[in-house]
Each structure stands twice: as C-alpha cells, then as structure tokens.
Amino acid sequence: MKILITYASAGSGHRRAAEALNEACAELGCAGDVMLIDVLDYTNRFYRWVYPTAYLFMVRHLSLLWAFFFYALENKAIFRIANKVRRVINQHYSKRLRHLFTSLNPEYIVSTHFFPTEVATHLVKEGLLQSKLMTVITDFGAHNIWLSDKTHTYLVASELTKEELIRKGVVPEKVRVTGIPIRPLFGKEGDRGQIASSLGIAPDRMTVLVGGGGFGVGPIAQVVETVLTDFPHVQVLVVCGHDARLREKLLPLSGRHADRLRLFGFVDNMHELMTASDVIVTKAGGLTTSEALIKHLPMILLKPIPGQEANNARILTRRGAAVTCHTLKKVREALKKILGDEAVFYAMRESAGQLACRRAARTIIEYVLRGGNHEEGA
C-alpha cells in the first residue's frame, strides 16, 4: 500500500475532501496503490456514534460552549494538557485503527481530519510506523488541534493559512498552499440552460442557492421565506440535507411558490445546483465555500459557528468573496446589495475566482507521488 487516505465522518467536509483526493488518484492512474478509509469505522460502536453526534449537538445547541473549547485550545498551555487527555482517549478507542496503520505501513498517510494524524503521530514516535504524514487542513484557518510534530507536510487553503501555521511554530518548508481538495466535477463548466431545464427552473432568472450543510444547521426556513417574500424576481433552490423537519417546514412555501422554489434533500449534484445559481447563502464550512469559489459564486455566510466557521467567514469576507450575516435583516440587506448592484455582484465573483483552486486535489496527490520533496517549494 503506497497511499492511505483517511478521514473521520464528523461532518461531511472531511469525507468530501478525502473522496476528492481518491478521485485524483484515479485520474493519475495510481488507484491501485491507494486505500480510502473512514477511521471511525476502526473504532468501537460507542465512539463511532458519539464522535460526530457530540460535535453536531454542540454546534447546534451549545455553540457558546463549543466556542469556549475551541478558543481555549488555542492557548498553548491548555492545549498541552488537553492533548494528553486526548491521546489517552484516542489510544483506548483506536486499537483497531492502530493495528491497521501498522499492518499496512503505507508510504504516505494523507489525512483530511486531525484524528488519524494524532493516532499515526504516536505510532511514528513509538517506532511502529514509518509512514510520511501528510495533513490536509480543510478550513481556511489552522487550529492547534491540527498540529503534529511528526507531520511531514501541511497542505493548506491559502497563504493566510500558511502564515497562521508559521506563527504557531511550523517551519515554512513544511507548508504548501494547494487549496482545499474539491471533486473534479466542480471544475468542469456545465451548461446552465440544460441544468436549469433538468431542475425545472428558468435559466435566465436570478437564482439563490440556500443550504445549511449536510444536516441543515441554521435558520434556513426563515431565510428562504425572506428571499421569496422580499425578492419576487428571484427563484430559490434549497438543499435541506438530512434535515427532514426543515423540508416539512418548507413544504407550505413550496406550494405557494411552486414556480420559484425547489427543495432537495441530501444531494450528489451540488456542482449542478451551483452552476445554475448566482448567489449562495450557506454555512461557512471549508468544503462548501471552496466549491462555491470554484463556481465564482458570491457568498452570504449565515451565522458562522464560533470557531472554524467564524475563521473561514472572516477570511473570505476580508478577501471580498463573501458577506457574513448573523441576522435575517443583514441577509436581506446583503441580497439587496448583491442582486441590485451589478458592480458589487461582479466584484464578488472576481474575488471568488481569485481564491479558487480548481486543481487542489490533483496538486496534492502529484506532490505526494513525487515523495513530498520540501525543496520544490510551496
């Protein structure tokens, strides 16, 4: 086994990034030397359930507590203590994963989540694993939890991400700016007219895509109602994800606005929905925002979760590709400005295009296949 690509299914972004890397391997003709795994499949049933469930519960219902832990762990002293506790817990629940790593002993472990990196790090320190560890950070910020002194290379979203890692003590040679890996489908130009026809919408009408991530986190129903009420010339596509209650809330609106509203559950054609859209209202996850950048979509980032989403939103807003909104009033104002002023609309599209990294997944795999040579520069 040459390359082991790992992720943890705590949120969909880490999985999507890993799948993009796996697809890049297939494009480059090295699929036979690659294995893709969800590391939580190699933990016990309780840990596999509690790991993503606890995260989702906290960001939905205890966001302030989540923010406290997130920012507290940016303190070096607190992080050192927490890391010791984390190591004990992870070692207890990851015995099967440790065995998998040592039995495969791949040349490279490419991780889109910090959990497999942490487990592999201690195996390397114990002399039980000789793999080079490649860490793909799937947000625009770089939290302490991603750091490992045994990581060979960090593959990051932007120069700002690299600068943050350097401030945290990572040597510049260990950081390469590649962009966040996105499935190749997003880099392909689609025919908006054909896609709009297949979705049952008008191809020449301004279209707003609304989504809350894979689990519909956020006040999505209120946003949709606001768009339909205040912007009668706009049609709306809504991705409800796994949130059945959200879909039920929106069904009455769908009946009243049958010509302007389309509802979707968990989709595998987000690239088409983005191609058919002009603006996206979404959460500030690293993968979704990177996909929107490739499609040059102006973004309205809705109530970012304190922590990684807030960092993503801050960077994307600073670079002119997004507007961050914490209230429905601000969403309304942002839409009015973006949809009503062509100069603003096209300026945001241009900013998004400048930040987009279409070939990130391929760039990462090509780098790995070359042996991760630091001398080639970032």
C-alpha positions as CSV (number, residue, x, y, z in Angstrom):
1,M,0.0,0.0,0.0
2,K,1.5,3.3,-1.1
3,I,-1.0,5.9,-0.1
4,L,-3.6,5.6,2.7
5,I,-6.2,8.4,2.5
6,T,-8.0,8.9,5.8
7,Y,-10.9,11.0,7.1
8,A,-13.3,11.0,10.0
9,S,-17.0,11.3,9.3
10,A,-17.6,14.1,11.7
11,G,-19.4,16.4,9.3
12,S,-19.4,15.8,5.6
13,G,-16.5,18.1,4.6
14,H,-13.6,15.9,5.7
15,R,-15.1,12.9,3.8
16,R,-15.7,15.0,0.6
17,A,-12.1,16.2,0.7
18,A,-10.8,12.7,1.1
19,E,-13.0,11.5,-1.8
20,A,-11.7,14.3,-4.0
21,L,-8.1,13.1,-3.3
22,N,-9.2,9.5,-4.1
23,E,-10.7,10.6,-7.4
24,A,-7.4,12.5,-8.2
25,C,-5.5,9.2,-7.6
26,A,-7.8,7.5,-10.2
27,E,-7.2,10.3,-12.7
28,L,-3.5,10.0,-12.2
29,G,-3.6,6.2,-12.7
30,C,-2.5,5.2,-9.2
31,A,-5.8,4.0,-7.8
32,G,-4.3,0.5,-7.3
33,D,-1.8,1.9,-4.8
34,V,-4.4,3.8,-2.8
35,M,-6.9,2.9,0.0
36,L,-9.5,5.3,1.3
37,I,-10.9,4.8,4.9
38,D,-13.2,6.4,7.4
39,V,-11.1,6.0,10.6
40,L,-14.2,5.9,12.7
41,D,-15.0,2.5,11.1
42,Y,-12.0,1.2,13.1
43,T,-13.2,2.4,16.5
44,N,-15.8,0.8,18.7
45,R,-19.5,1.3,18.2
46,F,-19.9,3.8,21.0
47,Y,-17.0,6.0,19.8
48,R,-18.2,5.8,16.2
49,W,-21.6,7.1,17.4
50,V,-20.6,9.7,19.9
51,Y,-17.8,11.4,17.9
52,P,-19.9,13.0,15.2
53,T,-23.1,13.2,17.4
54,A,-21.5,15.2,20.2
55,Y,-20.0,17.6,17.7
56,L,-23.3,18.2,15.9
57,F,-25.2,18.6,19.2
58,M,-22.7,21.2,20.5
59,V,-22.7,23.4,17.3
60,R,-26.5,23.2,17.1
61,H,-27.4,23.7,20.8
62,L,-24.3,24.7,22.8
63,S,-22.5,26.9,20.4
64,L,-21.1,29.1,23.1
65,L,-19.6,26.1,24.9
66,W,-18.2,24.9,21.6
67,A,-16.6,28.3,21.1
68,F,-15.1,28.2,24.6
69,F,-13.4,24.9,24.0
70,F,-12.3,25.9,20.5
71,Y,-10.6,29.2,21.6
72,A,-9.3,27.8,24.9
73,L,-7.4,25.1,23.0
74,E,-5.6,27.9,21.1
75,N,-3.8,28.6,24.4
76,K,-0.5,26.5,24.3
77,A,-0.6,25.5,28.0
78,I,-4.2,24.4,27.9
79,F,-3.7,22.6,24.6
80,R,-0.7,20.6,26.0
81,I,-2.9,19.4,28.9
82,A,-5.9,18.7,26.7
83,N,-3.6,16.9,24.2
84,K,-2.5,14.4,26.9
85,V,-6.1,13.6,27.7
86,R,-7.0,13.4,24.1
87,R,-4.1,10.9,23.5
88,V,-5.3,8.6,26.3
89,I,-8.9,8.6,25.0
90,N,-7.9,8.1,21.3
91,Q,-5.5,5.3,22.2
92,H,-8.2,3.5,24.1
93,Y,-10.8,3.7,21.3
94,S,-8.4,3.4,18.3
95,K,-6.8,0.0,18.9
96,R,-8.1,-1.4,15.6
97,L,-7.0,1.7,13.8
98,R,-3.5,1.5,15.2
99,H,-3.4,-2.1,14.1
100,L,-4.5,-1.2,10.6
101,F,-1.9,1.6,10.3
102,T,1.0,-0.7,11.5
103,S,-0.1,-3.7,9.4
104,L,-0.4,-1.7,6.2
105,N,2.5,0.6,7.0
106,P,1.9,2.7,3.8
107,E,4.5,5.1,2.4
108,Y,2.1,8.0,3.0
109,I,-0.9,8.7,5.2
110,V,-2.8,11.6,3.8
111,S,-5.4,12.8,6.4
112,T,-8.2,15.3,6.0
113,H,-9.0,15.1,9.7
114,F,-6.8,15.6,12.7
115,F,-7.9,12.3,14.5
116,P,-6.0,9.9,12.2
117,T,-3.0,12.3,12.2
118,E,-2.9,12.2,16.0
119,V,-3.1,8.4,16.1
120,A,-0.4,8.0,13.4
121,T,1.8,10.5,15.1
122,H,2.2,8.5,18.3
123,L,2.8,5.3,16.3
124,V,5.6,7.1,14.5
125,K,7.1,8.2,17.8
126,E,6.9,4.7,19.2
127,G,8.8,3.4,16.1
128,L,5.9,1.3,15.0
129,L,5.1,3.2,11.8
130,Q,7.4,4.6,9.1
131,S,4.8,6.5,7.0
132,K,5.2,10.1,6.0
133,L,2.2,12.0,7.4
134,M,0.5,14.5,5.1
135,T,-2.1,16.7,6.8
136,V,-4.8,18.4,4.6
137,I,-6.4,21.2,6.6
138,T,-10.0,21.5,5.4
139,D,-10.6,25.1,6.7
140,F,-9.0,28.4,5.9
141,G,-7.8,28.7,9.5
142,A,-5.4,26.4,11.2
143,H,-6.4,25.4,14.8
144,N,-3.8,23.9,17.2
145,I,-5.6,20.6,17.0
146,W,-4.2,20.1,13.5
147,L,-0.6,20.4,14.7
148,S,1.7,17.4,14.9
149,D,5.5,17.4,15.2
150,K,5.6,14.3,13.0
151,T,3.6,15.8,10.2
152,H,5.8,15.9,7.1
153,T,3.7,18.4,5.2
154,Y,0.7,20.6,5.8
155,L,-1.4,21.1,2.7
156,V,-3.4,24.3,3.2
157,A,-6.1,26.5,1.7
158,S,-4.3,29.8,1.3
159,E,-1.3,32.0,2.1
160,L,-3.2,33.2,5.2
161,T,-3.4,29.6,6.4
162,K,0.3,29.1,5.9
163,E,1.1,32.4,7.7
164,E,-1.0,31.2,10.7
165,L,0.8,27.9,10.9
166,I,4.2,29.7,10.7
167,R,3.1,31.9,13.6
168,K,2.3,28.7,15.5
169,G,5.9,27.5,15.1
170,V,5.6,25.3,11.9
171,V,8.7,25.8,9.7
172,P,7.7,27.3,6.3
173,E,9.2,24.4,4.3
174,K,6.6,22.1,5.9
175,V,3.6,24.1,4.5
176,R,2.4,24.0,0.9
177,V,-0.5,26.2,-0.4
178,T,-2.6,23.9,-2.6
179,G,-6.2,24.9,-1.8
180,I,-8.8,22.6,-0.2
181,P,-9.3,19.5,-2.4
182,I,-12.6,19.5,-4.3
183,R,-14.1,16.9,-6.5
184,P,-13.1,17.4,-10.2
185,L,-16.8,17.8,-11.1
186,F,-16.8,21.3,-9.7
187,G,-14.0,22.4,-12.0
188,K,-15.9,21.4,-15.1
189,E,-18.0,24.0,-16.9
190,G,-21.7,23.0,-17.1
191,D,-24.4,24.1,-19.4
192,R,-26.6,26.4,-17.2
193,G,-29.5,26.2,-19.6
194,Q,-29.6,22.4,-19.7
195,I,-29.1,22.1,-15.9
196,A,-31.9,24.7,-15.2
197,S,-34.2,22.7,-17.5
198,S,-33.5,19.5,-15.7
199,L,-34.2,21.2,-12.3
200,G,-37.4,22.8,-13.6
201,I,-36.3,26.4,-13.2
202,A,-35.9,29.3,-15.6
203,P,-32.3,29.6,-16.8
204,D,-32.4,33.4,-17.3
205,R,-33.8,34.2,-13.8
206,M,-31.6,35.2,-10.9
207,T,-31.2,32.2,-8.6
208,V,-30.3,31.9,-5.0
209,L,-29.0,28.6,-3.6
210,V,-29.6,28.1,0.1
211,G,-28.1,25.4,2.2
212,G,-27.1,24.7,5.8
213,G,-24.6,21.9,5.4
214,G,-25.3,18.2,5.4
215,F,-27.5,18.5,8.5
216,G,-29.4,21.7,7.7
217,V,-27.8,23.7,10.5
218,G,-29.0,27.3,10.7
219,P,-32.3,29.3,10.3
220,I,-32.7,28.1,6.8
221,A,-36.5,28.2,6.7
222,Q,-36.6,31.9,7.7
223,V,-34.0,32.8,5.1
224,V,-35.9,31.1,2.3
225,E,-39.2,32.8,3.3
226,T,-37.3,36.2,3.4
227,V,-35.9,35.7,-0.1
228,L,-39.3,34.6,-1.6
229,T,-41.1,37.5,0.1
230,D,-38.7,40.3,-0.5
231,F,-37.3,39.3,-3.9
232,P,-40.2,38.3,-6.1
233,H,-38.0,38.2,-9.2
234,V,-35.7,35.6,-7.7
235,Q,-36.0,31.8,-7.7
236,V,-34.7,29.7,-4.9
237,L,-33.0,26.3,-4.6
238,V,-32.8,24.8,-1.1
239,V,-30.7,21.9,0.0
240,C,-32.2,20.5,3.2
241,G,-29.5,17.8,3.7
242,H,-30.6,15.2,6.2
243,D,-32.9,17.6,8.0
244,A,-36.4,16.2,7.3
245,R,-38.0,18.7,9.7
246,L,-36.6,21.6,7.6
247,R,-38.2,20.1,4.5
248,E,-41.5,19.8,6.2
249,K,-41.3,23.4,7.3
250,L,-40.7,24.5,3.7
251,L,-43.4,22.4,2.0
252,P,-46.1,25.0,2.5
253,L,-43.8,27.6,0.9
254,S,-43.2,25.2,-2.0
255,G,-46.9,25.0,-2.5
256,R,-47.4,28.8,-2.6
257,H,-44.3,29.5,-4.7
258,A,-44.2,26.4,-6.9
259,D,-42.8,28.4,-9.8
260,R,-39.9,29.8,-7.8
261,L,-38.9,27.2,-5.1
262,R,-37.2,23.8,-5.5
263,L,-36.5,21.6,-2.4
264,F,-33.7,19.0,-2.3
265,G,-32.6,16.5,0.4
266,F,-29.0,15.3,0.6
267,V,-27.7,15.8,-2.9
268,D,-24.8,14.5,-5.0
269,N,-25.2,17.1,-7.8
270,M,-24.2,20.2,-5.8
271,H,-21.9,21.2,-8.7
272,E,-25.0,21.4,-10.9
273,L,-27.0,23.4,-8.4
274,M,-24.1,25.8,-8.1
275,T,-23.8,26.1,-11.9
276,A,-27.5,27.1,-12.1
277,S,-27.2,29.7,-9.3
278,D,-26.0,33.3,-9.0
279,V,-25.6,33.6,-5.2
280,I,-25.3,31.1,-2.4
281,V,-26.5,31.5,1.2
282,T,-24.7,28.9,3.2
283,K,-22.7,27.9,6.3
284,A,-19.1,28.7,6.3
285,G,-17.7,25.2,6.0
286,G,-14.3,24.9,4.3
287,L,-15.5,22.5,1.6
288,T,-18.8,24.2,0.7
289,T,-17.1,27.6,0.5
290,S,-14.2,26.2,-1.6
291,E,-16.8,24.6,-4.0
292,A,-18.5,28.0,-4.3
293,L,-15.2,29.7,-5.0
294,I,-14.6,27.4,-8.0
295,K,-18.1,28.3,-9.3
296,H,-17.3,32.0,-8.7
297,L,-20.4,32.3,-6.5
298,P,-20.8,35.4,-4.3
299,M,-21.4,34.0,-0.8
300,I,-23.7,35.1,2.1
301,L,-22.3,33.2,5.1
302,L,-25.1,32.6,7.6
303,K,-24.4,32.7,11.3
304,P,-21.0,31.1,11.2
305,I,-20.4,28.6,14.1
306,P,-17.8,30.2,16.5
307,G,-14.5,28.6,15.8
308,Q,-13.5,27.2,12.4
309,E,-16.5,28.6,10.5
310,A,-16.0,32.0,12.0
311,N,-12.4,31.9,10.9
312,N,-13.4,30.9,7.4
313,A,-16.0,33.6,7.2
314,R,-13.6,36.2,8.4
315,I,-11.0,35.4,5.8
316,L,-13.5,35.0,2.9
317,T,-15.2,38.3,3.8
318,R,-11.9,40.1,4.1
319,R,-11.0,38.9,0.6
320,G,-14.2,40.2,-0.8
321,A,-15.8,36.9,-1.9
322,A,-18.4,36.8,0.9
323,V,-20.6,38.7,3.3
324,T,-21.1,37.4,6.8
325,C,-24.6,37.8,8.2
326,H,-25.8,37.0,11.7
327,T,-29.4,38.2,11.3
328,L,-32.2,37.9,8.7
329,K,-32.1,41.7,8.4
330,K,-28.4,41.5,7.4
331,V,-29.2,38.7,4.9
332,R,-31.9,40.8,3.3
333,E,-29.5,43.8,3.1
334,A,-26.7,41.7,1.6
335,L,-29.0,40.2,-1.0
336,K,-30.4,43.6,-2.0
337,K,-26.9,44.9,-2.5
338,I,-25.5,41.9,-4.4
339,L,-28.6,41.3,-6.6
340,G,-29.3,45.0,-7.1
341,D,-25.8,46.3,-7.9
342,E,-24.0,44.7,-10.8
343,A,-20.7,46.2,-9.8
344,V,-20.9,44.5,-6.4
345,F,-22.1,41.2,-7.9
346,Y,-19.2,41.0,-10.4
347,A,-16.6,42.2,-8.0
348,M,-17.5,39.4,-5.6
349,R,-17.5,36.9,-8.5
350,E,-14.0,38.1,-9.4
351,S,-12.8,37.8,-5.8
352,A,-14.1,34.3,-5.6
353,G,-12.4,33.4,-8.8
354,Q,-9.0,34.7,-7.5
355,L,-9.3,32.5,-4.4
356,A,-10.5,29.4,-6.3
357,C,-8.1,26.3,-6.5
358,R,-9.6,24.1,-9.2
359,R,-6.7,21.5,-9.2
360,A,-6.1,21.3,-5.4
361,A,-6.8,17.5,-5.1
362,R,-4.6,16.7,-8.1
363,T,-1.9,19.1,-6.9
364,I,-1.8,17.3,-3.5
365,I,-1.6,13.8,-5.0
366,E,1.1,14.8,-7.5
367,Y,3.1,16.2,-4.6
368,V,2.7,13.0,-2.6
369,L,3.7,10.9,-5.6
370,R,6.8,13.0,-6.0
371,G,7.8,12.0,-2.5
372,G,6.8,15.1,-0.7
373,N,10.0,17.0,-1.6
374,H,10.2,20.1,0.5
375,E,12.9,21.6,-1.7
376,E,10.4,22.1,-4.5
377,G,8.9,25.0,-2.6
378,A,5.3,25.8,-1.6
